[in-house]
Amino acid sequence: MTQVNVFQAKTELSKLIASLENGDDEEIVIARNGKPVARLVRWVPAAGKKRIGSAKGMFTVPDDFDADDAAIAELFSGETG
């Protein structure tokens, strides 16, 4: 852990970020008048799961799935046929 003051953090922000990227530091504490006020840490993106196809194989579509399409269309249109 490295601690820097606000002025040093402001003037050397690129160097501090590079230090985190290279793995030289795990975190950098920014202090004002010797008292810690903020932490600068490397961003670790959350491991997201792939969504597309996530339900593949979990259900099957029945053969008569489209059987009521005409009746549903009549309900929406207000027409009777």
mmCIF file of the N, C-alpha and C atoms, coordinates in Angstrom:
data_MODEL
# 
_entry.id   MODEL 
# 
loop_
_atom_site.group_PDB 
_atom_site.id 
_atom_site.type_symbol 
_atom_site.label_atom_id 
_atom_site.label_alt_id 
_atom_site.label_comp_id 
_atom_site.label_asym_id 
_atom_site.label_entity_id 
_atom_site.label_seq_id 
_atom_site.pdbx_PDB_ins_code 
_atom_site.Cartn_x 
_atom_site.Cartn_y 
_atom_site.Cartn_z 
_atom_site.occupancy 
_atom_site.B_iso_or_equiv 
_atom_site.pdbx_formal_charge 
_atom_site.auth_seq_id 
_atom_site.auth_comp_id 
_atom_site.auth_asym_id 
_atom_site.auth_atom_id 
_atom_site.pdbx_PDB_model_num 
ATOM 1   N N  . MET A 1 1  ? 0.846   -1.180  0.000   1.00 0.00 ? 1  MET A N  1 
ATOM 2   C CA . MET A 1 1  ? 0.000   0.000   0.000   1.00 0.00 ? 1  MET A CA 1 
ATOM 3   C C  . MET A 1 1  ? 0.887   1.238   0.000   1.00 0.00 ? 1  MET A C  1 
ATOM 4   N N  . THR A 1 2  ? 0.577   2.126   -0.897  1.00 0.00 ? 2  THR A N  1 
ATOM 5   C CA . THR A 1 2  ? 1.287   3.392   -1.008  1.00 0.00 ? 2  THR A CA 1 
ATOM 6   C C  . THR A 1 2  ? 0.353   4.499   -0.560  1.00 0.00 ? 2  THR A C  1 
ATOM 7   N N  . GLN A 1 3  ? 0.886   5.476   0.156   1.00 0.00 ? 3  GLN A N  1 
ATOM 8   C CA . GLN A 1 3  ? 0.076   6.627   0.555   1.00 0.00 ? 3  GLN A CA 1 
ATOM 9   C C  . GLN A 1 3  ? 0.688   7.875   -0.044  1.00 0.00 ? 3  GLN A C  1 
ATOM 10  N N  . VAL A 1 4  ? -0.155  8.690   -0.672  1.00 0.00 ? 4  VAL A N  1 
ATOM 11  C CA . VAL A 1 4  ? 0.284   9.949   -1.272  1.00 0.00 ? 4  VAL A CA 1 
ATOM 12  C C  . VAL A 1 4  ? -0.642  11.053  -0.807  1.00 0.00 ? 4  VAL A C  1 
ATOM 13  N N  . ASN A 1 5  ? -0.151  12.291  -0.859  1.00 0.00 ? 5  ASN A N  1 
ATOM 14  C CA . ASN A 1 5  ? -1.019  13.400  -0.496  1.00 0.00 ? 5  ASN A CA 1 
ATOM 15  C C  . ASN A 1 5  ? -1.806  13.847  -1.728  1.00 0.00 ? 5  ASN A C  1 
ATOM 16  N N  . VAL A 1 6  ? -2.794  14.686  -1.534  1.00 0.00 ? 6  VAL A N  1 
ATOM 17  C CA . VAL A 1 6  ? -3.694  15.103  -2.605  1.00 0.00 ? 6  VAL A CA 1 
ATOM 18  C C  . VAL A 1 6  ? -2.923  15.780  -3.734  1.00 0.00 ? 6  VAL A C  1 
ATOM 19  N N  . PHE A 1 7  ? -1.984  16.649  -3.409  1.00 0.00 ? 7  PHE A N  1 
ATOM 20  C CA . PHE A 1 7  ? -1.216  17.360  -4.436  1.00 0.00 ? 7  PHE A CA 1 
ATOM 21  C C  . PHE A 1 7  ? -0.427  16.373  -5.285  1.00 0.00 ? 7  PHE A C  1 
ATOM 22  N N  . GLN A 1 8  ? 0.226   15.419  -4.647  1.00 0.00 ? 8  GLN A N  1 
ATOM 23  C CA . GLN A 1 8  ? 1.007   14.424  -5.379  1.00 0.00 ? 8  GLN A CA 1 
ATOM 24  C C  . GLN A 1 8  ? 0.087   13.559  -6.243  1.00 0.00 ? 8  GLN A C  1 
ATOM 25  N N  . ALA A 1 9  ? -1.077  13.200  -5.728  1.00 0.00 ? 9  ALA A N  1 
ATOM 26  C CA . ALA A 1 9  ? -2.028  12.404  -6.504  1.00 0.00 ? 9  ALA A CA 1 
ATOM 27  C C  . ALA A 1 9  ? -2.501  13.173  -7.727  1.00 0.00 ? 9  ALA A C  1 
ATOM 28  N N  . LYS A 1 10 ? -2.697  14.478  -7.552  1.00 0.00 ? 10 LYS A N  1 
ATOM 29  C CA . LYS A 1 10 ? -3.160  15.298  -8.657  1.00 0.00 ? 10 LYS A CA 1 
ATOM 30  C C  . LYS A 1 10 ? -2.090  15.429  -9.739  1.00 0.00 ? 10 LYS A C  1 
ATOM 31  N N  . THR A 1 11 ? -0.852  15.611  -9.328  1.00 0.00 ? 11 THR A N  1 
ATOM 32  C CA . THR A 1 11 ? 0.219   15.817  -10.312 1.00 0.00 ? 11 THR A CA 1 
ATOM 33  C C  . THR A 1 11 ? 0.742   14.522  -10.916 1.00 0.00 ? 11 THR A C  1 
ATOM 34  N N  . GLU A 1 12 ? 0.594   13.405  -10.219 1.00 0.00 ? 12 GLU A N  1 
ATOM 35  C CA . GLU A 1 12 ? 1.149   12.137  -10.698 1.00 0.00 ? 12 GLU A CA 1 
ATOM 36  C C  . GLU A 1 12 ? 0.076   11.071  -10.914 1.00 0.00 ? 12 GLU A C  1 
ATOM 37  N N  . LEU A 1 13 ? -1.138  11.474  -11.261 1.00 0.00 ? 13 LEU A N  1 
ATOM 38  C CA . LEU A 1 13 ? -2.228  10.521  -11.405 1.00 0.00 ? 13 LEU A CA 1 
ATOM 39  C C  . LEU A 1 13 ? -1.910  9.450   -12.447 1.00 0.00 ? 13 LEU A C  1 
ATOM 40  N N  . SER A 1 14 ? -1.348  9.833   -13.573 1.00 0.00 ? 14 SER A N  1 
ATOM 41  C CA . SER A 1 14 ? -1.023  8.846   -14.613 1.00 0.00 ? 14 SER A CA 1 
ATOM 42  C C  . SER A 1 14 ? -0.027  7.813   -14.105 1.00 0.00 ? 14 SER A C  1 
ATOM 43  N N  . LYS A 1 15 ? 0.974   8.263   -13.369 1.00 0.00 ? 15 LYS A N  1 
ATOM 44  C CA . LYS A 1 15 ? 1.968   7.336   -12.816 1.00 0.00 ? 15 LYS A CA 1 
ATOM 45  C C  . LYS A 1 15 ? 1.342   6.406   -11.790 1.00 0.00 ? 15 LYS A C  1 
ATOM 46  N N  . LEU A 1 16 ? 0.442   6.932   -10.974 1.00 0.00 ? 16 LEU A N  1 
ATOM 47  C CA . LEU A 1 16 ? -0.217  6.109   -9.961  1.00 0.00 ? 16 LEU A CA 1 
ATOM 48  C C  . LEU A 1 16 ? -1.099  5.050   -10.613 1.00 0.00 ? 16 LEU A C  1 
ATOM 49  N N  . ILE A 1 17 ? -1.808  5.438   -11.663 1.00 0.00 ? 17 ILE A N  1 
ATOM 50  C CA . ILE A 1 17 ? -2.643  4.477   -12.382 1.00 0.00 ? 17 ILE A CA 1 
ATOM 51  C C  . ILE A 1 17 ? -1.779  3.410   -13.038 1.00 0.00 ? 17 ILE A C  1 
ATOM 52  N N  . ALA A 1 18 ? -0.668  3.814   -13.630 1.00 0.00 ? 18 ALA A N  1 
ATOM 53  C CA . ALA A 1 18 ? 0.248   2.845   -14.248 1.00 0.00 ? 18 ALA A CA 1 
ATOM 54  C C  . ALA A 1 18 ? 0.791   1.876   -13.201 1.00 0.00 ? 18 ALA A C  1 
ATOM 55  N N  . SER A 1 19 ? 1.041   2.361   -12.002 1.00 0.00 ? 19 SER A N  1 
ATOM 56  C CA . SER A 1 19 ? 1.525   1.507   -10.919 1.00 0.00 ? 19 SER A CA 1 
ATOM 57  C C  . SER A 1 19 ? 0.501   0.439   -10.564 1.00 0.00 ? 19 SER A C  1 
ATOM 58  N N  . LEU A 1 20 ? -0.779  0.817   -10.589 1.00 0.00 ? 20 LEU A N  1 
ATOM 59  C CA . LEU A 1 20 ? -1.842  -0.158  -10.333 1.00 0.00 ? 20 LEU A CA 1 
ATOM 60  C C  . LEU A 1 20 ? -1.956  -1.149  -11.482 1.00 0.00 ? 20 LEU A C  1 
ATOM 61  N N  . GLU A 1 21 ? -1.876  -0.650  -12.710 1.00 0.00 ? 21 GLU A N  1 
ATOM 62  C CA . GLU A 1 21 ? -1.986  -1.520  -13.886 1.00 0.00 ? 21 GLU A CA 1 
ATOM 63  C C  . GLU A 1 21 ? -0.860  -2.546  -13.952 1.00 0.00 ? 21 GLU A C  1 
ATOM 64  N N  . ASN A 1 22 ? 0.344   -2.124  -13.600 1.00 0.00 ? 22 ASN A N  1 
ATOM 65  C CA . ASN A 1 22 ? 1.507   -3.007  -13.650 1.00 0.00 ? 22 ASN A CA 1 
ATOM 66  C C  . ASN A 1 22 ? 1.547   -3.998  -12.498 1.00 0.00 ? 22 ASN A C  1 
ATOM 67  N N  . GLY A 1 23 ? 0.732   -3.774  -11.495 1.00 0.00 ? 23 GLY A N  1 
ATOM 68  C CA . GLY A 1 23 ? 0.721   -4.658  -10.341 1.00 0.00 ? 23 GLY A CA 1 
ATOM 69  C C  . GLY A 1 23 ? 1.751   -4.284  -9.288  1.00 0.00 ? 23 GLY A C  1 
ATOM 70  N N  . ASP A 1 24 ? 2.383   -3.112  -9.443  1.00 0.00 ? 24 ASP A N  1 
ATOM 71  C CA . ASP A 1 24 ? 3.349   -2.664  -8.440  1.00 0.00 ? 24 ASP A CA 1 
ATOM 72  C C  . ASP A 1 24 ? 2.672   -2.370  -7.106  1.00 0.00 ? 24 ASP A C  1 
ATOM 73  N N  . ASP A 1 25 ? 1.439   -1.868  -7.164  1.00 0.00 ? 25 ASP A N  1 
ATOM 74  C CA . ASP A 1 25 ? 0.665   -1.554  -5.961  1.00 0.00 ? 25 ASP A CA 1 
ATOM 75  C C  . ASP A 1 25 ? -0.712  -2.186  -6.062  1.00 0.00 ? 25 ASP A C  1 
ATOM 76  N N  . GLU A 1 26 ? -1.234  -2.678  -4.941  1.00 0.00 ? 26 GLU A N  1 
ATOM 77  C CA . GLU A 1 26 ? -2.597  -3.199  -4.881  1.00 0.00 ? 26 GLU A CA 1 
ATOM 78  C C  . GLU A 1 26 ? -3.591  -2.058  -4.706  1.00 0.00 ? 26 GLU A C  1 
ATOM 79  N N  . GLU A 1 27 ? -3.205  -1.099  -3.873  1.00 0.00 ? 27 GLU A N  1 
ATOM 80  C CA . GLU A 1 27 ? -4.046  0.074   -3.646  1.00 0.00 ? 27 GLU A CA 1 
ATOM 81  C C  . GLU A 1 27 ? -3.174  1.259   -3.291  1.00 0.00 ? 27 GLU A C  1 
ATOM 82  N N  . ILE A 1 28 ? -3.686  2.446   -3.571  1.00 0.00 ? 28 ILE A N  1 
ATOM 83  C CA . ILE A 1 28 ? -2.988  3.684   -3.244  1.00 0.00 ? 28 ILE A CA 1 
ATOM 84  C C  . ILE A 1 28 ? -3.952  4.520   -2.416  1.00 0.00 ? 28 ILE A C  1 
ATOM 85  N N  . VAL A 1 29 ? -3.498  4.927   -1.249  1.00 0.00 ? 29 VAL A N  1 
ATOM 86  C CA . VAL A 1 29 ? -4.319  5.732   -0.350  1.00 0.00 ? 29 VAL A CA 1 
ATOM 87  C C  . VAL A 1 29 ? -3.967  7.195   -0.571  1.00 0.00 ? 29 VAL A C  1 
ATOM 88  N N  . ILE A 1 30 ? -4.999  8.008   -0.776  1.00 0.00 ? 30 ILE A N  1 
ATOM 89  C CA . ILE A 1 30 ? -4.800  9.453   -0.944  1.00 0.00 ? 30 ILE A CA 1 
ATOM 90  C C  . ILE A 1 30 ? -5.170  10.115  0.374   1.00 0.00 ? 30 ILE A C  1 
ATOM 91  N N  . ALA A 1 31 ? -4.243  10.928  0.881   1.00 0.00 ? 31 ALA A N  1 
ATOM 92  C CA . ALA A 1 31 ? -4.435  11.547  2.203   1.00 0.00 ? 31 ALA A CA 1 
ATOM 93  C C  . ALA A 1 31 ? -4.410  13.064  2.104   1.00 0.00 ? 31 ALA A C  1 
ATOM 94  N N  . ARG A 1 32 ? -5.128  13.692  3.016   1.00 0.00 ? 32 ARG A N  1 
ATOM 95  C CA . ARG A 1 32 ? -5.102  15.147  3.145   1.00 0.00 ? 32 ARG A CA 1 
ATOM 96  C C  . ARG A 1 32 ? -4.626  15.436  4.569   1.00 0.00 ? 32 ARG A C  1 
ATOM 97  N N  . ASN A 1 33 ? -3.538  16.148  4.651   1.00 0.00 ? 33 ASN A N  1 
ATOM 98  C CA . ASN A 1 33 ? -2.916  16.463  5.950   1.00 0.00 ? 33 ASN A CA 1 
ATOM 99  C C  . ASN A 1 33 ? -2.588  15.196  6.728   1.00 0.00 ? 33 ASN A C  1 
ATOM 100 N N  . GLY A 1 34 ? -2.156  14.166  6.016   1.00 0.00 ? 34 GLY A N  1 
ATOM 101 C CA . GLY A 1 34 ? -1.744  12.925  6.656   1.00 0.00 ? 34 GLY A CA 1 
ATOM 102 C C  . GLY A 1 34 ? -2.879  11.986  7.026   1.00 0.00 ? 34 GLY A C  1 
ATOM 103 N N  . LYS A 1 35 ? -4.127  12.390  6.785   1.00 0.00 ? 35 LYS A N  1 
ATOM 104 C CA . LYS A 1 35 ? -5.275  11.554  7.122   1.00 0.00 ? 35 LYS A CA 1 
ATOM 105 C C  . LYS A 1 35 ? -5.858  10.963  5.832   1.00 0.00 ? 35 LYS A C  1 
ATOM 106 N N  . PRO A 1 36 ? -5.981  9.645   5.752   1.00 0.00 ? 36 PRO A N  1 
ATOM 107 C CA . PRO A 1 36 ? -6.523  9.015   4.542   1.00 0.00 ? 36 PRO A CA 1 
ATOM 108 C C  . PRO A 1 36 ? -7.945  9.486   4.242   1.00 0.00 ? 36 PRO A C  1 
ATOM 109 N N  . VAL A 1 37 ? -8.189  9.827   2.979   1.00 0.00 ? 37 VAL A N  1 
ATOM 110 C CA . VAL A 1 37 ? -9.525  10.267  2.576   1.00 0.00 ? 37 VAL A CA 1 
ATOM 111 C C  . VAL A 1 37 ? -10.079 9.468   1.394   1.00 0.00 ? 37 VAL A C  1 
ATOM 112 N N  . ALA A 1 38 ? -9.212  8.771   0.654   1.00 0.00 ? 38 ALA A N  1 
ATOM 113 C CA . ALA A 1 38 ? -9.679  8.012   -0.511  1.00 0.00 ? 38 ALA A CA 1 
ATOM 114 C C  . ALA A 1 38 ? -8.725  6.867   -0.809  1.00 0.00 ? 38 ALA A C  1 
ATOM 115 N N  . ARG A 1 39 ? -9.266  5.879   -1.530  1.00 0.00 ? 39 ARG A N  1 
ATOM 116 C CA . ARG A 1 39 ? -8.464  4.732   -1.959  1.00 0.00 ? 39 ARG A CA 1 
ATOM 117 C C  . ARG A 1 39 ? -8.537  4.636   -3.466  1.00 0.00 ? 39 ARG A C  1 
ATOM 118 N N  . LEU A 1 40 ? -7.401  4.414   -4.095  1.00 0.00 ? 40 LEU A N  1 
ATOM 119 C CA . LEU A 1 40 ? -7.331  4.196   -5.530  1.00 0.00 ? 40 LEU A CA 1 
ATOM 120 C C  . LEU A 1 40 ? -6.954  2.738   -5.729  1.00 0.00 ? 40 LEU A C  1 
ATOM 121 N N  . VAL A 1 41 ? -7.855  1.970   -6.353  1.00 0.00 ? 41 VAL A N  1 
ATOM 122 C CA . VAL A 1 41 ? -7.613  0.544   -6.557  1.00 0.00 ? 41 VAL A CA 1 
ATOM 123 C C  . VAL A 1 41 ? -7.830  0.197   -8.020  1.00 0.00 ? 41 VAL A C  1 
ATOM 124 N N  . ARG A 1 42 ? -7.257  -0.921  -8.437  1.00 0.00 ? 42 ARG A N  1 
ATOM 125 C CA . ARG A 1 42 ? -7.415  -1.373  -9.810  1.00 0.00 ? 42 ARG A CA 1 
ATOM 126 C C  . ARG A 1 42 ? -8.838  -1.865  -10.026 1.00 0.00 ? 42 ARG A C  1 
ATOM 127 N N  . TRP A 1 43 ? -9.411  -1.535  -11.179 1.00 0.00 ? 43 TRP A N  1 
ATOM 128 C CA . TRP A 1 43 ? -10.757 -1.958  -11.534 1.00 0.00 ? 43 TRP A CA 1 
ATOM 129 C C  . TRP A 1 43 ? -10.726 -3.420  -11.944 1.00 0.00 ? 43 TRP A C  1 
ATOM 130 N N  . VAL A 1 44 ? -11.584 -4.206  -11.327 1.00 0.00 ? 44 VAL A N  1 
ATOM 131 C CA . VAL A 1 44 ? -11.714 -5.615  -11.677 1.00 0.00 ? 44 VAL A CA 1 
ATOM 132 C C  . VAL A 1 44 ? -13.153 -5.810  -12.153 1.00 0.00 ? 44 VAL A C  1 
ATOM 133 N N  . PRO A 1 45 ? -13.350 -5.998  -13.452 1.00 0.00 ? 45 PRO A N  1 
ATOM 134 C CA . PRO A 1 45 ? -14.723 -6.150  -13.944 1.00 0.00 ? 45 PRO A CA 1 
ATOM 135 C C  . PRO A 1 45 ? -15.363 -7.430  -13.408 1.00 0.00 ? 45 PRO A C  1 
ATOM 136 N N  . ALA A 1 46 ? -16.648 -7.335  -13.139 1.00 0.00 ? 46 ALA A N  1 
ATOM 137 C CA . ALA A 1 46 ? -17.380 -8.493  -12.644 1.00 0.00 ? 46 ALA A CA 1 
ATOM 138 C C  . ALA A 1 46 ? -17.484 -9.530  -13.746 1.00 0.00 ? 46 ALA A C  1 
ATOM 139 N N  . ALA A 1 47 ? -17.289 -10.768 -13.381 1.00 0.00 ? 47 ALA A N  1 
ATOM 140 C CA . ALA A 1 47 ? -17.388 -11.848 -14.351 1.00 0.00 ? 47 ALA A CA 1 
ATOM 141 C C  . ALA A 1 47 ? -18.860 -12.109 -14.625 1.00 0.00 ? 47 ALA A C  1 
ATOM 142 N N  . GLY A 1 48 ? -19.328 -11.631 -15.761 1.00 0.00 ? 48 GLY A N  1 
ATOM 143 C CA . GLY A 1 48 ? -20.729 -11.808 -16.119 1.00 0.00 ? 48 GLY A CA 1 
ATOM 144 C C  . GLY A 1 48 ? -20.939 -13.108 -16.871 1.00 0.00 ? 48 GLY A C  1 
ATOM 145 N N  . LYS A 1 49 ? -22.103 -13.653 -16.692 1.00 0.00 ? 49 LYS A N  1 
ATOM 146 C CA . LYS A 1 49 ? -22.442 -14.878 -17.397 1.00 0.00 ? 49 LYS A CA 1 
ATOM 147 C C  . LYS A 1 49 ? -23.033 -14.520 -18.758 1.00 0.00 ? 49 LYS A C  1 
ATOM 148 N N  . LYS A 1 50 ? -22.823 -15.400 -19.706 1.00 0.00 ? 50 LYS A N  1 
ATOM 149 C CA . LYS A 1 50 ? -23.372 -15.199 -21.034 1.00 0.00 ? 50 LYS A CA 1 
ATOM 150 C C  . LYS A 1 50 ? -24.883 -15.398 -20.967 1.00 0.00 ? 50 LYS A C  1 
ATOM 151 N N  . ARG A 1 51 ? -25.661 -14.427 -21.454 1.00 0.00 ? 51 ARG A N  1 
ATOM 152 C CA . ARG A 1 51 ? -27.115 -14.511 -21.384 1.00 0.00 ? 51 ARG A CA 1 
ATOM 153 C C  . ARG A 1 51 ? -27.724 -15.195 -22.592 1.00 0.00 ? 51 ARG A C  1 
ATOM 154 N N  . ILE A 1 52 ? -27.197 -14.944 -23.770 1.00 0.00 ? 52 ILE A N  1 
ATOM 155 C CA . ILE A 1 52 ? -27.806 -15.479 -24.974 1.00 0.00 ? 52 ILE A CA 1 
ATOM 156 C C  . ILE A 1 52 ? -27.699 -17.001 -24.944 1.00 0.00 ? 52 ILE A C  1 
ATOM 157 N N  . GLY A 1 53 ? -28.823 -17.644 -25.071 1.00 0.00 ? 53 GLY A N  1 
ATOM 158 C CA . GLY A 1 53 ? -28.848 -19.095 -25.057 1.00 0.00 ? 53 GLY A CA 1 
ATOM 159 C C  . GLY A 1 53 ? -28.762 -19.702 -23.670 1.00 0.00 ? 53 GLY A C  1 
ATOM 160 N N  . SER A 1 54 ? -28.964 -18.902 -22.645 1.00 0.00 ? 54 SER A N  1 
ATOM 161 C CA . SER A 1 54 ? -28.794 -19.418 -21.286 1.00 0.00 ? 54 SER A CA 1 
ATOM 162 C C  . SER A 1 54 ? -29.878 -20.426 -20.894 1.00 0.00 ? 54 SER A C  1 
ATOM 163 N N  . ALA A 1 55 ? -31.025 -20.417 -21.585 1.00 0.00 ? 55 ALA A N  1 
ATOM 164 C CA . ALA A 1 55 ? -32.101 -21.356 -21.250 1.00 0.00 ? 55 ALA A CA 1 
ATOM 165 C C  . ALA A 1 55 ? -32.164 -22.525 -22.238 1.00 0.00 ? 55 ALA A C  1 
ATOM 166 N N  . LYS A 1 56 ? -31.152 -22.648 -23.056 1.00 0.00 ? 56 LYS A N  1 
ATOM 167 C CA . LYS A 1 56 ? -31.152 -23.692 -24.074 1.00 0.00 ? 56 LYS A CA 1 
ATOM 168 C C  . LYS A 1 56 ? -31.289 -25.067 -23.423 1.00 0.00 ? 56 LYS A C  1 
ATOM 169 N N  . GLY A 1 57 ? -32.268 -25.836 -23.930 1.00 0.00 ? 57 GLY A N  1 
ATOM 170 C CA . GLY A 1 57 ? -32.486 -27.180 -23.430 1.00 0.00 ? 57 GLY A CA 1 
ATOM 171 C C  . GLY A 1 57 ? -33.324 -27.260 -22.167 1.00 0.00 ? 57 GLY A C  1 
ATOM 172 N N  . MET A 1 58 ? -33.778 -26.132 -21.634 1.00 0.00 ? 58 MET A N  1 
ATOM 173 C CA . MET A 1 58 ? -34.541 -26.155 -20.385 1.00 0.00 ? 58 MET A CA 1 
ATOM 174 C C  . MET A 1 58 ? -36.036 -26.355 -20.608 1.00 0.00 ? 58 MET A C  1 
ATOM 175 N N  . PHE A 1 59 ? -36.517 -26.122 -21.828 1.00 0.00 ? 59 PHE A N  1 
ATOM 176 C CA . PHE A 1 59 ? -37.930 -26.343 -22.117 1.00 0.00 ? 59 PHE A CA 1 
ATOM 177 C C  . PHE A 1 59 ? -38.088 -26.655 -23.600 1.00 0.00 ? 59 PHE A C  1 
ATOM 178 N N  . THR A 1 60 ? -39.243 -27.186 -23.942 1.00 0.00 ? 60 THR A N  1 
ATOM 179 C CA . THR A 1 60 ? -39.547 -27.470 -25.344 1.00 0.00 ? 60 THR A CA 1 
ATOM 180 C C  . THR A 1 60 ? -40.854 -26.779 -25.704 1.00 0.00 ? 60 THR A C  1 
ATOM 181 N N  . VAL A 1 61 ? -40.966 -26.375 -26.951 1.00 0.00 ? 61 VAL A N  1 
ATOM 182 C CA . VAL A 1 61 ? -42.163 -25.708 -27.441 1.00 0.00 ? 61 VAL A CA 1 
ATOM 183 C C  . VAL A 1 61 ? -43.134 -26.795 -27.914 1.00 0.00 ? 61 VAL A C  1 
ATOM 184 N N  . PRO A 1 62 ? -44.376 -26.766 -27.428 1.00 0.00 ? 62 PRO A N  1 
ATOM 185 C CA . PRO A 1 62 ? -45.337 -27.781 -27.854 1.00 0.00 ? 62 PRO A CA 1 
ATOM 186 C C  . PRO A 1 62 ? -45.650 -27.655 -29.345 1.00 0.00 ? 62 PRO A C  1 
ATOM 187 N N  . ASP A 1 63 ? -46.071 -28.763 -29.959 1.00 0.00 ? 63 ASP A N  1 
ATOM 188 C CA . ASP A 1 63 ? -46.379 -28.771 -31.393 1.00 0.00 ? 63 ASP A CA 1 
ATOM 189 C C  . ASP A 1 63 ? -47.552 -27.868 -31.744 1.00 0.00 ? 63 ASP A C  1 
ATOM 190 N N  . ASP A 1 64 ? -48.523 -27.711 -30.836 1.00 0.00 ? 64 ASP A N  1 
ATOM 191 C CA . ASP A 1 64 ? -49.699 -26.883 -31.118 1.00 0.00 ? 64 ASP A CA 1 
ATOM 192 C C  . ASP A 1 64 ? -49.557 -25.452 -30.588 1.00 0.00 ? 64 ASP A C  1 
ATOM 193 N N  . PHE A 1 65 ? -48.338 -24.964 -30.502 1.00 0.00 ? 65 PHE A N  1 
ATOM 194 C CA . PHE A 1 65 ? -48.060 -23.636 -29.942 1.00 0.00 ? 65 PHE A CA 1 
ATOM 195 C C  . PHE A 1 65 ? -48.805 -22.531 -30.689 1.00 0.00 ? 65 PHE A C  1 
ATOM 196 N N  . ASP A 1 66 ? -48.896 -22.621 -32.020 1.00 0.00 ? 66 ASP A N  1 
ATOM 197 C CA . ASP A 1 66 ? -49.511 -21.578 -32.838 1.00 0.00 ? 66 ASP A CA 1 
ATOM 198 C C  . ASP A 1 66 ? -50.996 -21.831 -33.107 1.00 0.00 ? 66 ASP A C  1 
ATOM 199 N N  . ALA A 1 67 ? -51.585 -22.818 -32.493 1.00 0.00 ? 67 ALA A N  1 
ATOM 200 C CA . ALA A 1 67 ? -52.963 -23.212 -32.789 1.00 0.00 ? 67 ALA A CA 1 
ATOM 201 C C  . ALA A 1 67 ? -53.973 -22.114 -32.484 1.00 0.00 ? 67 ALA A C  1 
ATOM 202 N N  . ASP A 1 68 ? -53.765 -21.296 -31.494 1.00 0.00 ? 68 ASP A N  1 
ATOM 203 C CA . ASP A 1 68 ? -54.738 -20.276 -31.084 1.00 0.00 ? 68 ASP A CA 1 
ATOM 204 C C  . ASP A 1 68 ? -54.437 -18.899 -31.651 1.00 0.00 ? 68 ASP A C  1 
ATOM 205 N N  . ASP A 1 69 ? -53.543 -18.777 -32.617 1.00 0.00 ? 69 ASP A N  1 
ATOM 206 C CA . ASP A 1 69 ? -53.178 -17.469 -33.162 1.00 0.00 ? 69 ASP A CA 1 
ATOM 207 C C  . ASP A 1 69 ? -54.376 -16.708 -33.734 1.00 0.00 ? 69 ASP A C  1 
ATOM 208 N N  . ALA A 1 70 ? -55.230 -17.384 -34.454 1.00 0.00 ? 70 ALA A N  1 
ATOM 209 C CA . ALA A 1 70 ? -56.391 -16.724 -35.062 1.00 0.00 ? 70 ALA A CA 1 
ATOM 210 C C  . ALA A 1 70 ? -57.332 -16.191 -33.987 1.00 0.00 ? 70 ALA A C  1 
ATOM 211 N N  . ALA A 1 71 ? -57.585 -16.976 -32.956 1.00 0.00 ? 71 ALA A N  1 
ATOM 212 C CA . ALA A 1 71 ? -58.477 -16.549 -31.875 1.00 0.00 ? 71 ALA A CA 1 
ATOM 213 C C  . ALA A 1 71 ? -57.887 -15.363 -31.119 1.00 0.00 ? 71 ALA A C  1 
ATOM 214 N N  . ILE A 1 72 ? -56.590 -15.364 -30.908 1.00 0.00 ? 72 ILE A N  1 
ATOM 215 C CA . ILE A 1 72 ? -55.935 -14.249 -30.211 1.00 0.00 ? 72 ILE A CA 1 
ATOM 216 C C  . ILE A 1 72 ? -55.990 -12.997 -31.067 1.00 0.00 ? 72 ILE A C  1 
ATOM 217 N N  . ALA A 1 73 ? -55.773 -13.126 -32.366 1.00 0.00 ? 73 ALA A N  1 
ATOM 218 C CA . ALA A 1 73 ? -55.853 -11.971 -33.266 1.00 0.00 ? 73 ALA A CA 1 
ATOM 219 C C  . ALA A 1 73 ? -57.248 -11.368 -33.254 1.00 0.00 ? 73 ALA A C  1 
ATOM 220 N N  . GLU A 1 74 ? -58.291 -12.207 -33.207 1.00 0.00 ? 74 GLU A N  1 
ATOM 221 C CA . GLU A 1 74 ? -59.667 -11.707 -33.135 1.00 0.00 ? 74 GLU A CA 1 
ATOM 222 C C  . GLU A 1 74 ? -59.887 -10.921 -31.837 1.00 0.00 ? 74 GLU A C  1 
ATOM 223 N N  . LEU A 1 75 ? -59.350 -11.399 -30.732 1.00 0.00 ? 75 LEU A N  1 
ATOM 224 C CA . LEU A 1 75 ? -59.518 -10.691 -29.452 1.00 0.00 ? 75 LEU A CA 1 
ATOM 225 C C  . LEU A 1 75 ? -58.870 -9.310  -29.487 1.00 0.00 ? 75 LEU A C  1 
ATOM 226 N N  . PHE A 1 76 ? -57.740 -9.183  -30.148 1.00 0.00 ? 76 PHE A N  1 
ATOM 227 C CA . PHE A 1 76 ? -57.057 -7.900  -30.210 1.00 0.00 ? 76 PHE A CA 1 
ATOM 228 C C  . PHE A 1 76 ? -57.720 -6.941  -31.197 1.00 0.00 ? 76 PHE A C  1 
ATOM 229 N N  . SER A 1 77 ? -58.195 -7.460  -32.289 1.00 0.00 ? 77 SER A N  1 
ATOM 230 C CA . SER A 1 77 ? -58.766 -6.595  -33.319 1.00 0.00 ? 77 SER A CA 1 
ATOM 231 C C  . SER A 1 77 ? -60.227 -6.268  -33.085 1.00 0.00 ? 77 SER A C  1 
ATOM 232 N N  . GLY A 1 78 ? -60.893 -7.086  -32.309 1.00 0.00 ? 78 GLY A N  1 
ATOM 233 C CA . GLY A 1 78 ? -62.308 -6.850  -32.049 1.00 0.00 ? 78 GLY A CA 1 
ATOM 234 C C  . GLY A 1 78 ? -63.198 -7.419  -33.132 1.00 0.00 ? 78 GLY A C  1 
ATOM 235 N N  . GLU A 1 79 ? -62.604 -8.012  -34.149 1.00 0.00 ? 79 GLU A N  1 
ATOM 236 C CA . GLU A 1 79 ? -63.364 -8.600  -35.246 1.00 0.00 ? 79 GLU A CA 1 
ATOM 237 C C  . GLU A 1 79 ? -63.669 -10.058 -34.906 1.00 0.00 ? 79 GLU A C  1 
ATOM 238 N N  . THR A 1 80 ? -64.829 -10.502 -35.313 1.00 0.00 ? 80 THR A N  1 
ATOM 239 C CA . THR A 1 80 ? -65.152 -11.916 -35.171 1.00 0.00 ? 80 THR A CA 1 
ATOM 240 C C  . THR A 1 80 ? -65.222 -12.531 -36.545 1.00 0.00 ? 80 THR A C  1 
ATOM 241 N N  . GLY A 1 81 ? -64.719 -13.713 -36.691 1.00 0.00 ? 81 GLY A N  1 
ATOM 242 C CA . GLY A 1 81 ? -64.662 -14.253 -38.026 1.00 0.00 ? 81 GLY A CA 1 
ATOM 243 C C  . GLY A 1 81 ? -65.157 -15.590 -38.052 1.00 0.00 ? 81 GLY A C  1 
# 
